[in-house]
C-alpha cells in the first residue's frame, strides 16, 4: 500500500513538472523552426530568429533598459536586505517580529495590489513614472528575498569569531569590516544574482510603473498580444537560459558560503 502511494505521489510530481516545463520546451522547439507559422509539422532547422533578435533595435533598446533597471535594483535590494538581515540577527532590537513582518509584507501582498497602490501614490505625489520609479518599486518587492538570503548566511556564521575580535580590541565597525563582511560576501553575491533575475523577469509591477520607458519584459508581452513571431520564442528561450544560469550561479555561491 505504501509503495503504491509513493508511486502515485511520484507520478503526480512528474505530471506537475511536465505541465510546468512543456511550454518552455515548445518555445525552444519553435525558436529553431524555419517557418514563421508556429505550428506543427516543423519546416526545418534555422538560427534566423536569433539573428533577427540581435538586429532589432527596439528589442535591443528594451534589453539595455532592462539592464539599467536590474543592476541598480539588485544593488539597492542587496544592500538593504543585508542591513535588514543584520538588524534581525545581530542587534537586540525591540519588536523584532514586527520588523520581520514589515520586511516580508511585500512578499505576502499580491503584486497587482502593490502595483496599483504605488501607482496611486505616485499620482498623488505628482511624481512622473520613469526608470527610477521602476527601480524603487522593484526594490521593495525584491527586498524580502535578499533579506532571507543574507539572514540565512548570517545565522550560520559563528558568533564567537566576532566576539574574539571584540576581545582583541576591535570596534564594532572594525569587527564588521574585518570579520563579518568577508564571511557575508558569498551571501551578498548570491542575493545580488537572485535580485537581478527577479528584476529582469518582473512584469506586473513594471507595467504599472514604467511609463514611456519599456524594458524588454513589457515589449515581449506586448508583441505576444498582437504578433506571435518565432523571434519572440528565441528571445524567451534566451531569457530563460540566462535566468537559469544566473540562479545556478547564485545558488552555487550560497551553498559555498554555507560550507
Beta strands, then each sheet from edge to edge (+ up, - down):
end
